[in-house]
Structures are given as structure tokens and as C-alpha cells.
Amino acid sequence: MESINELLESYLDLARHLDPLQHPDGAPTETAQRLGRFDVPWLVAQAAALRSIAHALEDLETVDVLDDEVDRTALLDTIRLDILAIEDATTAECFDPTVAPRHVVDALLALMDENFDADAEAGLRARVAAVPEFLAAAQADARPVPAELIDDALLLLAELDDLLDEASEHLDDAAVQPALVALAEHRHWLETGATRGGVSGLGEDAVERRLALLANEPLSVRGSLRVLELRRAGVERSLHAVALSLGSDAPLTLVDELRANGELDFDDLMIEWPEAWDRIRAEMLTLGLPAVDGPCTEDPLDADDRWSLPAEAIRAHAEMMQEASFGVETRPVRRVLIAPGLVAGWGRTVAALLRSTMVGGSEEQQLMMCYRALVESVAAEIDLQMQAQLMDRSAATAHVSAVTGLSESDARVVVLEVADRPFEALAAALAHEGWQSWYAEEGGDPVVFIGRALTGAGLSVRLARWALGQH
């Protein structure tokens, strides 16, 4: 009789064959030398194999304690989400041309970092060599392509072009040249050969199937949107309250003023970011949180003014604490599998819980923490609605601008970032909602709650509560 851990290994092996970028920790060395496969016949076969593992999990007779039942459910949820993603990709009326170039971009980025060594070089050489066949397979799909996704794919090809140029510095021009030729051919196909038509997104029925596994309780698309809107309303109230304490009844105007007055140049950032990093960690330790003693992360991408640096540091430290909790988890399912949106949602949750403590810093810093939460909230709303085909990008841009006060061009950037990673903003918001609802029920010291929630490791919030005897 197979065990949960044996079926986990079967799943990991299959998932890495489907997409070698999944579950990199503990993966065989050769995994880093492959690209995934996303042609329809292959995906259909993988879905069948995933169902076989799911059936074996459901038939296990050795699950007789709560922890085992929780682990089985976590693995089943992961497999079912993979199956849904495959079904959506293979049965959709339209073809998504962004999948192939995004995968190659991610595959090359995963290898070209500061830890580049002989193994990374071998993996890079093999992945670059696989690019021509990989892109050709994408061109074989005859389904119509939504025009907006062609534009997205062309942007990704430009990014891939830059990455291949960087790869030539690690390898040689001869190794990269076939990939460059294939990239040019793929660009030409997108511009002139692909059949244009249809709309992006999955539709309400497909999104509701995802929500059944992502949300903390089953809700329709409309019900989930209402939950997200209620959470945003709470953020807006906090934003307004902090602005009033600063003497302003126009919080978005005050945000613009702070961003302009606190703008950082590169030299300032190099000084103030490490200072913010060290301050946040020291204050987290003072509160009793298990902040990790690690080096300062790279320059914060989501903070371009000094008032926003603490929000970035809180999130980064929160994620490091969470990663540390994964590392000490003794149950493999909870150590290896990380529920969708869990990491980003955790950073948001810790920031929200600590905003009013010493970690939150000055009122100006707290205001910018609230504003970032506002942008994240509306990002989740448009993610849900665009995938459900209830909102196009033009309407999404107008909605983001109306809620956040961002200019049309800046709001469009938010929309493009959400569209580039479907369901990521939504999954993070749903995880955040789960933790916030849990804390609202329990109350008490937020530091104690954070420590308790960390024991859930990679489990979804719903399963973590179950494992801890909550309902």
C-alpha cells in the first residue's frame, strides 16, 4: 500500500516533467536542463496521469489521524488545481501565446543569477538549445489568438531577446544563435501568421472551478468579488484615518505629495534601504517575532520613495520568516507544497497586522503601507474580473485609476502586471482574506497570532486552521 509521501514523490516527478520550473528544491540535476512541454496531446496525457495519482490518494486506507488527512487534502488540492489548469489550457477556444515565451524567460532567469556555476552553465546551455523546438511547438497550435495577448507575447519576446544576449556572455554566440533565429521566426509568426480572434480570460464557469480550491469557503465569482470589495473598503477606511491624523481629508492627494517629496535617487536608496531593513528586523525581534538574520534583499522593486521602504522591508522579512517555517517542517507535504498566493498573501497580512505597532513606523510610512494595500486589493479585483471575462483591459485600467488615483499610464502598468500572471494577485488576496478573517475571529496580540499562523507552513489558510483544530 502506497503512503502519502510516496504519492507526493510521484506527483513531484510528474509535475517536474510537465514543467521543470515547478518544485525546484530537491529536484534532480537534469531537471534544470529541460524546458517544459505545453502542446495539447502532452498536456492531456499528463492530466490523465495526475488523475491516477489523485485516485490513489483518495483510495488510501492508511489515513487515520488528522495530520494525515490534512496532508492528503493539501496534495489533492494541488493536483486538482494542476488538472484544472491543464483542462483550461487544452479546451479553451483561444490559444494563449504568452505561455511559451514566459516559460523560457523564467527558465533562463532561474539559472542566470549570482550563484551561476558549472551546473547552471550546463542547464543554461541545454535550455537555450531547446528554444527552437519549444517555440515551434507553440506555433503548431491553430486556435485563434486574442490580439491583446499577441501584444503581450511580443513584449515577452523582447525580454527573451535581452536574456539570450546575456546568455551569450555565459556561453558563446554559436550556442545562442539558433535560439535567436527561432525567436525572430516566432515573432514573425505572431505578427503575420497567427490567426487573431477571441478574447482572453477563462469565463465565469472556469474561474469558479478555480475558486473552489483557492478560496477559504466556496463562493461564486460575484460572491468572491464582493468579499474583495469589502476588504478594499476596510483598507480605504484605514487610509483615510491615517490621512486625517496627518491633517488631510484627501488621502490620495497626500499619497502623491509624499511620493513626490520622498523620491529616492540611487545613492539615497543604497543608504536608506539597508537602514530600513535593519530597523524593521530589530523591531520585529523586540516584539517577539522570529525575524531571520539574513542579508538585506536586493533593491525594493515596489518602493520608489522613502516612505514606502518600511512596507517593502516588512513584507520581505515576513516572507523570510515563512520560508524558515517551511524549512523546519517535518511533514514533507507541508514543507514542499506551497499553496497558491501563500507567500505574497502572508507578506500583506503581516504588514496589516503590524502597521499600528512600532514596526509600522511614522504616520507617513503607515499611510504608504495602506496605499500599497489598496493597489494590491484592486489588483485582485481586476484579476478576478478579467479572468471571468467580466471586464476588459480598458475597463480594468479605468477601475484601477479611479480607485487608486494613479494616472492612466501607471494604472495600465498595474493591469499588465496582473494580466501577465493570471490568478496570482487573486490567490494572494484570498490567502490574505483567510488570515485576516481568522485573526478577526480570534483577536488578541497580533504577534502571537503571527507565530501561530506560521505553524501552518505551506498549507492553505483553510487547511492550516483545520490542522490546528480551528473551524
Disulfide bonds with the S-S distance in Angstrom:
none
